[in-house]
Amino acid sequence: EESFYCCAWTCSPTTGELMLAVAGQRAVIRFISPITMSCIKHYIGHGGAINDLKFHPLDQCFLLSGSRDHSLRLWNVKTDALIAIFAGVEGHRDEVLNLDFDILGTRIISCGMDHSLKIWSLETEQIQKACDESYLYDASKSKRVFPTANVHYPDFTTRDIHRNYVDCVRWLGDLVLSKSCENCIVCWKPQDPLDEIFQKVHIDKIFLVLCILFDFSQCEIWYMRFSLDFEQRLVAAGNQQGKVFVWDIGVEDPSKARCITLVHNKCVSAVRQTAFSRDGKILVCVCDGGTVWRWDRIR
């Protein structure tokens, strides 16, 4: 028996076949083959429910997970090595609810119940070495477990954006989109360039720049996730009443982005998550009560 909280698609690094990674309350990451409809393998390591899974945008062997145990973990699904654990001294102080890779896969952003957002670089010598060594690891031939890297300090952290649980976050270039239970999605960035922050050029307090607020209504409960399309031109978020709000941010001035509201008289429960197809023409929404809604873009 399991309550699944998240899933992510990838291809098997050995056979090339589709593979679905799922996880939830029991803190086990399971890999399911849609062809055989069976569990291929599973990972155990987290000490609490797993709230999110995300594959690396360029290297599908790397899987990132976020958990109730306050940690993020980076796995190599080809060799089954646990590459790194992001937690500890200045890590999250409560459940990690959501996470995202940037478009190049060089940095991670995470958010959680501690109201914080944290940015972690994957280009440090420690992480690069662990990633390279993870490909050489063979559990059947090694008498030792893989030497997992422990990352205690994020490169950037803030609690100044939201006053409640931060339940969804996405990269938008060097900008960040995040939301809480406050009826809006916030677009923001650190005042200083991320490269300078990663190089520790500035040791003073890091300031933030709020860029845009995407306001919508009746979204005051948590675990309500928005999504971006592949080209990062559309943002979609649902609310507690079954309405879906879509913003076209691929315009010259995103602060003037047009918002379209999608409604159906039978869709009246909370829209927990949205997802676009690769070409951005199909939007799928998952609601309380187990219903899935599909919206097609006509033009």
Secondary structure by P-SEA (a helix, b strand, c coil): cccccccccccccccccbbbbbbccccbbbbbbccccccccccccccccccccccccccccbbbbbccccbbbbbcccccccccccccccccccccccccccccccbbbbbccccbbbbbbcccaaaaaaaaaaaaccccccccccbbbbbccccccccccccccccbbbbcccbbbbcccccbbbbccccccaaaaaacccccbbbbbbcccccccccccccbbbbbcccccbbbbbccccbbbbbcccccccccbbbbbbbbcccccccccccccccccbbbbbbccbbbbbbbbcc
